[in-house]
Amino acid sequence: RPVVTRPETQAIDMNSRSNTLADREIVPSDQTFGFLGLGMMGSTIVKDLIYTGHKVVVWNRTIDKCQPFVEAGADVKDTPMDVVEAADVIFCCVSDPKGAKDLVFGNCGVLQLKDLRNKAYVEMSTIDPETSLDIGEGIKQCNGRYLEAQIHGSRQEAADGMLIILAGGDRSVFEECHSCFKTIAKNTFFLGTDIGNACKVNLILQTILGVSLVGLAEALALADRFSISLNDIIDIFDLTSMKSPLLLAKGKEMAKGDFNPQQPLSHMQRDLRLVLNMAENLDQSMPVTSITNEVFKHTKRLGYSEHDSSAVFVRSRF
Ligand code: NA7
């Protein structure tokens, strides 16, 4: 079993700006935006929201991550509940459905406030439709408004302000978030008032991505066994009608063995698990996705959880 070095945790560069911001003419909403979760995605988003003039209140489980945002002008609170009290619209962007639910239903969570009148809650963490329905129900029972706003894109796309927002739920919240979404995304879709639709669309897109990555990894691993240059394969692939910017980029990462996490492998595997749970509830057969999930699970066990999803190549080479 190879010794695997964890990818370096990159500190957020508070001075970097996406080139796209200058062209977007953003007029910041005068509402106060709360933000729960300052991981790689959350940090990048909040940095740009502050830069474009939004009033932001933040909280993160590991409190040290809040410090650069205080220096940049954000207010920091001790608990999610305190953020909700101080903000009009609250975004959440944490790792998984369990974390997303903990922040709403848990100790010091959002619902501890009891009365969410005039508050809106926006779930950006990647979650399954059932979790979104539960969260939405909890928020609505306390008279709050709820929007699921799934973010599709890599960490680099977040840094470039090129995410795609897939939203569903309360239309008025969607409109109130306009200046925030314009800051961070190249496209924003409202997929209807039914909660869960946006989560489904996001997970369907992730299925295409996961299956494609495993196919790419296996094909490149076979080329490697024949000692055919992977760079040659990628150059030829670039000339075909199969090429896509993402597969080209991932192929190059596989060829270089550079698995700097743009879409962490653990997130990809979480998404595939959520997809398979959805399919299970419908008796929908997804044999290729099931095997893809096994490949990602195995690569996780080899120690590549925190690397990029392109690290599935390592497993394919065995
Ligand atoms: P990261 O960089 O792995 O960050 C994860 C964030 O989630 C980070 O702020 C964590 O806090 C937080 N987290 C995770 N679990 C919990 C629980 N249980 N309670 C509170 N906070 C938690 O992920 P990304 O920023 O790349 O991605 C975030 C989401 O955006 C994800 O759903 C993607 O699919 C889209 P910590 O700093 O570890 O204390």
Boltz pocket constraint, residues with backbone or C-beta under 6 A from the ligand:
constraints:
  - pocket:
      binder: B
      contacts: [[A, 37], [A, 38], [A, 39], [A, 40], [A, 41], [A, 42], [A, 43], [A, 60], [A, 61], [A, 62], [A, 63], [A, 65], [A, 93], [A, 94], [A, 95], [A, 96], [A, 98], [A, 99], [A, 100], [A, 102], [A, 103], [A, 124], [A, 125], [A, 126], [A, 127], [A, 151], [A, 155], [A, 267]]
      max_distance: 6.0
